[in-house]
Amino acid sequence: MVTAWRAAALALGLTFGAVAQAAAPEVPGANQIVTRTLPNGLKLVVWPDKDIPNVAMYTWYRVGSRNERPGITGISHFFEHMMFNGTKTRAPGEFDRIMEGSGGSNNAYTSSDVTVYQNWFPNSVTNLIFDLESDRMRNLDFDAEKVESERGVVYSERRSSVDNDNFGTLIEQMQATAFVAHPYQIPTIGWPSDIEGWKVTDLQDYYRQYYAPNNAVMLIVGDVDPEAVFKLADQYLASIPAQPAPPAVTTKEPPQLGERRLRIERDAQTPLIAMAWHTAAESAREARVMEVLLSILGDGDSSRLYQRLVEKEQAAVDVGTQFDAGFDPGLAWVYAVVPPGGDVTRTERIIDEEIARLAQEGPTPVEITKARNQALVGFWRGLETISGKAQALGQYEVFHGDYRRLFGAPAEYESITAEDVKNAAATVLRRDNRTVGVLEPKVETKAPVREGAK
């Protein structure tokens, strides 16, 4: 998510704020990035990239399940669907037809913190794409029939990704258990009764509050001229009215006072075990340390957990790690798929032993070097495409407060030491800071035979 535009007509300073130039000579072209903030609060970041005649436009709205409450959970994800389903000036499906007919494509995703709309298109239709985006930011329609149709689509998505998916069920239950106060406990897909119960008035209020220009950042990367882009922004976006700032999420998750455990029985072929620890927000240095730590533990076939659990002990058929962080402190995850009929207790014991060893001894020089290099490779590969640049810039602009901090990421990864990883393993991956979830195959018991039955 990156991009910003500048308007020639704004030389008077009546429509756009001051220009911000990036300084990052290590990243080719980074010094060409230009930003503007419209009077309605919409910030634009533009990164010209002339390698191919295409453009990536990412619009980030600072709204996700973190902003919901009981009764309307899942509504942020629902808007991800509704934003493609008609405005007061365009019929349902017309957004996609126009986009695809012009050689473009689009997608979107929702998380606990943000909803992001992604457009990819030839630079020759940039004007048209601005028109489409401004239309759905200004004129989204809430046709009752379409609302009910998309409600069914979302409910079907919940059934396939959570209700009928063992791993999805386990993760949802663990997230709701790990957080007792913070809205990160809310599943992005929403709880079933809320999906069934949203009212049109709920949708209208939510759209007005969170889909305002002052709650969004638009990033554009590709074969564009910033001056021309800013003119289009002035033409299509500047007149959309700002709204009062959404209420801040002020709830802080209290420190966990002891290990939490849950057990689920489902129709399943293999047991699952997962562990989740409270950790840092995305913007904290600790988040980068946790990325490196989790890479050492469970990223790839050479990781500690894969080598021990899968290769040596055959106590798992797959292992992995995940780091979930956003505006607020999130969770660090470790999970394992246990062989059919396997001993989950044994698998958990081995995971605990490897975590304890990392906390006591720290990583080897080879491990810390490899993990840092993997992070750096991921960083540089991400900046090879216009989509990757847009995503990276959006991540840093929204979560870190300034896209320019992106260019300090390589030095930050390189600064992580074996001692940092050792300390994080000891202070974060503690038993009293974790939630453990186990999903085991349901054991069917035969009904007892009544005495005298034939």
FISE-59133 format. One record per residue (C-alpha): residue in one letter; x, y, z. Coordinates in steps of 0.1 Angstrom, whole numbers, padded with zeros to 4 digits, always signed. Example, Ala and Ser with C-alpha at 12.3 -4.5 7.8 and 13.67 -1.06 7.14 Angstrom:
BEGIN
a+0123-0045+0078 s+0137-0011+0071 
END
This chain:
BEGIN
m+0000+0000+0000 v+0018+0029-0013 t+0010+0059-0034 a+0002+0094-0032 w-0005+0120-0057 r+0002+0156-0062 a-0020+0181-0081 a-0008+0208-0102 a-0037+0230-0093 l-0026+0227-0058 a+0004+0248-0061 l-0016+0274-0042 g-0017+0250-0012 l-0054+0252-0010 t-0061+0214-0015 f-0030+0195-0005 g-0007+0196+0025 a+0031+0198+0023 v+0051+0173+0003 a+0070+0145+0021 q+0100+0131+0002 a+0114+0097+0011 a+0151+0094+0018 a+0164+0059+0013 p+0192+0056-0012 e+0196+0019-0005 v+0162+0012-0021 p+0162+0022-0058 g+0136+0048-0066 a+0126+0054-0030 n+0137+0091-0032 q+0109+0095-0058 i+0081+0088-0034 v+0058+0118-0029 t+0029+0122-0005 r-0001+0145-0001 t-0029+0148+0024 l-0062+0162+0011 p-0082+0186+0032 n-0106+0158+0040 g-0078+0138+0056 l-0072+0113+0029 k-0034+0106+0026 l-0019+0096-0007 v+0015+0081-0012 v+0028+0077-0048 w+0059+0057-0058 p+0066+0060-0095 d+0080+0028-0110 k+0083+0027-0148 d+0094-0009-0152 i+0061-0020-0167 p+0031+0001-0178 n+0009-0010-0149 v-0003+0004-0116 a-0011-0010-0082 m-0036+0010-0061 y-0041-0001-0025 t-0066+0017-0003 w-0062+0009+0034 y-0091+0016+0058 r-0082+0016+0095 v-0110-0007+0104 g-0112-0044+0112 s-0128-0067+0138 r-0108-0048+0165 n-0134-0020+0160 e-0165-0041+0164 r-0186-0050+0194 p-0210-0077+0204 g-0240-0077+0180 i-0221-0065+0150 t-0191-0088+0149 g-0179-0097+0114 i-0193-0065+0099 s-0159-0052+0088 h-0154-0084+0067 f-0190-0080+0054 f-0180-0046+0040 e-0152-0062+0021 h-0179-0080+0002 m-0204-0051+0000 m-0178-0026-0015 f-0180-0046-0047 n-0218-0048-0048 g-0231-0016-0062 t-0234+0021-0055 k-0261+0047-0060 t-0247+0052-0095 r-0235+0017-0105 a-0253-0016-0104 p-0241-0047-0084 g-0212-0063-0102 e-0205-0033-0124 f-0173-0025-0105 d-0158-0058-0115 r-0171-0057-0150 i-0156-0023-0157 m-0123-0031-0140 e-0119-0064-0158 g-0131-0050-0191 s-0103-0024-0189 g-0076-0050-0184 g-0075-0047-0146 s-0082-0069-0116 n-0089-0064-0079 n-0091-0081-0046 a-0095-0072-0009 y-0088-0086+0026 t-0099-0079+0061 s-0079-0084+0093 s-0084-0076+0130 d-0070-0041+0123 v-0075-0031+0087 t-0095-0036+0055 v-0075-0033+0023 y-0088-0029-0013 q-0063-0038-0040 n-0065-0027-0077 w-0041-0036-0105 f-0046-0020-0139 p-0029-0006-0170 n-0017+0030-0165 s-0039+0041-0194 v-0071+0036-0173 t-0059+0054-0141 n-0086+0080-0145 l-0113+0054-0146 i-0100+0036-0115 f-0100+0068-0096 d-0137+0073-0106 l-0146+0037-0094 e-0128+0041-0061 s-0143+0075-0054 d-0178+0062-0062 r-0177+0034-0037 m-0161+0056-0010 r-0189+0082-0015 n-0220+0063-0027 l-0221+0027-0015 d-0256+0013-0018 f-0274-0008+0008 d-0300-0026-0013 a-0318-0050+0011 e-0318-0078-0014 k-0281-0075-0020 v-0274-0073+0017 e-0293-0106+0023 s-0275-0122-0006 e-0240-0113+0007 r-0251-0123+0042 g-0256-0158+0029 v-0222-0157+0011 v-0204-0146+0043 y-0222-0173+0064 s-0211-0199+0038 e-0176-0186+0041 r-0177-0190+0079 r-0190-0226+0075 s-0161-0235+0052 s-0133-0217+0070 v-0143-0223+0106 d-0173-0245+0113 n-0162-0272+0090 d-0125-0267+0093 n-0108-0282+0123 f-0078-0259+0123 g-0101-0229+0118 t-0122-0240+0148 l-0092-0245+0170 i-0077-0211+0162 e-0110-0192+0167 q-0115-0208+0201 m-0080-0201+0212 q-0081-0165+0201 a-0113-0160+0221 t-0096-0177+0251 a-0063-0159+0249 f-0079-0124+0250 v-0103-0117+0279 a-0106-0080+0275 h-0092-0068+0241 p-0114-0070+0210 y-0087-0091+0193 q-0108-0119+0208 i-0134-0112+0180 p-0131-0135+0150 t-0127-0115+0118 i-0154-0136+0101 g-0179-0128+0130 w-0200-0149+0153 p-0229-0168+0137 s-0257-0149+0155 d-0242-0116+0146 i-0239-0125+0109 e-0276-0134+0110 g-0285-0102+0129 w-0269-0072+0112 k-0294-0045+0103 v-0292-0021+0074 t-0289+0007+0098 d-0259-0010+0114 l-0243-0011+0080 q-0251+0025+0072 d-0237+0038+0105 y-0205+0017+0101 y-0199+0029+0066 r-0203+0065+0075 q-0180+0062+0104 y-0152+0040+0091 y-0152+0045+0053 a-0145+0082+0055 p-0115+0096+0037 n-0099+0107+0070 n-0098+0070+0080 a-0080+0059+0049 v-0047+0059+0032 m-0043+0054-0006 l-0011+0041-0020 i-0002+0040-0057 v+0028+0024-0072 g+0037+0020-0109 d+0039+0038-0142 v+0024+0071-0131 d+0033+0108-0128 p+0027+0121-0093 e+0015+0154-0106 a-0011+0138-0128 v-0022+0115-0099 f-0027+0144-0076 k-0049+0161-0102 l-0070+0130-0103 a-0072+0129-0065 d-0083+0165-0065 q-0109+0158-0092 y-0124+0126-0077 l-0116+0124-0040 a-0111+0158-0025 s-0148+0167-0023 i-0157+0135-0003 p-0166+0149+0031 a-0146+0139+0062 q-0164+0124+0092 p-0157+0127+0129 a-0128+0104+0139 p-0139+0069+0149 p-0138+0061+0186 a-0103+0050+0197 v-0098+0014+0209 t-0084+0020+0244 t-0089-0014+0260 k-0056-0030+0269 e-0053-0067+0275 p-0043-0073+0312 p-0013-0095+0319 q-0021-0132+0318 l-0020-0148+0352 g-0015-0184+0343 e-0017-0209+0314 r-0050-0213+0298 r-0060-0246+0281 l-0089-0258+0260 r-0097-0291+0244 i-0120-0297+0215 e-0134-0330+0202 r-0143-0331+0165 d-0147-0355+0136 a-0110-0355+0126 q-0084-0379+0113 t-0054-0363+0131 p-0050-0344+0164 l-0039-0308+0164 i-0021-0288+0190 a-0014-0251+0190 m+0001-0226+0215 a-0003-0188+0215 w+0017-0163+0236 h+0010-0126+0241 t+0036-0105+0225 a+0043-0071+0209 a+0025-0047+0186 e+0036-0046+0150 s+0055-0013+0154 a+0077-0025+0183 r+0112-0038+0178 e+0102-0069+0198 a+0080-0078+0169 r+0110-0081+0146 v+0128-0102+0173 m+0097-0125+0175 e+0098-0129+0137 v+0134-0141+0139 l+0127-0163+0169 l+0097-0180+0153 s+0117-0186+0121 i+0143-0204+0141 l+0117-0225+0159 g+0094-0235+0130 d+0100-0220+0096 g+0110-0246+0071 d+0124-0281+0071 s+0156-0271+0088 s+0139-0254+0118 r+0143-0268+0153 l+0107-0280+0157 y+0106-0297+0122 q+0138-0315+0127 r+0129-0327+0162 l+0092-0334+0158 v+0089-0345+0122 e+0123-0359+0112 k+0137-0373+0145 e+0107-0382+0168 q+0079-0386+0142 a+0057-0368+0168 a+0042-0346+0141 v+0036-0346+0104 d+0037-0309+0101 v+0047-0279+0123 g+0047-0242+0118 t+0048-0208+0135 q+0028-0176+0129 f+0032-0140+0142 d+0000-0120+0145 a+0005-0083+0154 g-0013-0051+0146 f-0020-0018+0163 d-0020-0035+0197 p+0000-0064+0211 g-0009-0097+0194 l+0000-0134+0196 a+0030-0156+0186 w+0018-0190+0175 v+0033-0225+0173 y+0013-0254+0159 a+0017-0290+0151 v-0003-0317+0133 v+0000-0349+0152 p+0000-0383+0133 p-0033-0402+0134 g-0034-0420+0167 g-0004-0400+0180 d+0002-0389+0215 v-0005-0352+0218 t+0010-0350+0253 r+0043-0363+0239 t+0042-0337+0211 e+0036-0309+0236 r+0065-0321+0258 i+0089-0320+0229 i+0078-0285+0219 d+0083-0274+0255 e+0118-0289+0255 e+0128-0270+0224 i+0115-0237+0237 a+0133-0243+0270 r+0165-0251+0252 l+0163-0219+0231 a+0156-0198+0263 q+0185-0213+0281 e+0211-0216+0253 g+0199-0192+0227 p+0203-0198+0189 t+0235-0209+0173 p+0254-0185+0151 v+0242-0204+0120 e+0206-0202+0131 i+0206-0165+0139 t+0224-0157+0106 k+0200-0178+0086 a+0169-0163+0102 r+0181-0128+0097 n+0189-0135+0061 q+0155-0150+0055 a+0139-0119+0068 l+0161-0097+0046 v+0154-0119+0016 g+0117-0115+0022 f+0121-0078+0025 w+0140-0073-0007 r+0118-0098-0027 g+0087-0079-0015 l+0100-0047-0031 e+0106-0063-0065 t+0070-0058-0077 i+0047-0029-0076 s+0022-0049-0055 g+0049-0058-0030 k+0060-0021-0028 a+0024-0011-0022 q+0018-0037+0005 a+0051-0028+0023 l+0045+0009+0022 g+0010+0005+0034 q+0021-0017+0063 y+0046+0008+0075 e+0024+0039+0069 v-0005+0024+0088 f+0010+0004+0115 h+0043+0022+0121 g+0030+0057+0114 d+0053+0066+0086 y+0061+0047+0054 r+0097+0059+0055 r+0104+0036+0085 l+0101+0008+0060 f+0136+0017+0047 g+0151+0011+0081 a+0138-0024+0083 p+0170-0041+0069 a+0192-0024+0096 e+0166-0034+0122 y+0167-0071+0112 e+0205-0070+0111 s+0207-0056+0146 i+0189-0086+0161 t+0213-0107+0182 a+0213-0142+0195 e+0209-0126+0230 d+0178-0108+0218 v+0163-0141+0207 k+0173-0159+0239 n+0158-0132+0261 a+0125-0132+0241 a+0122-0170+0244 a+0127-0167+0281 t+0104-0137+0287 v+0076-0142+0261 l+0073-0179+0256 r+0065-0186+0293 r+0038-0211+0304 d+0019-0185+0324 n+0018-0163+0292 r+0003-0189+0269 t-0029-0205+0258 v-0027-0241+0247 g-0054-0256+0225 v-0058-0293+0215 l-0082-0307+0190 e-0086-0345+0191 p-0107-0369+0171 k-0140-0377+0187 v-0142-0411+0201 e-0175-0428+0194 t-0188-0449+0222 k-0212-0477+0217 a-0244-0476+0236 p-0245-0502+0264 v-0264-0533+0257 r-0294-0536+0280 e-0295-0567+0301 g-0317-0593+0285 a-0316-0577+0251 k-0313-0601+0222 
END
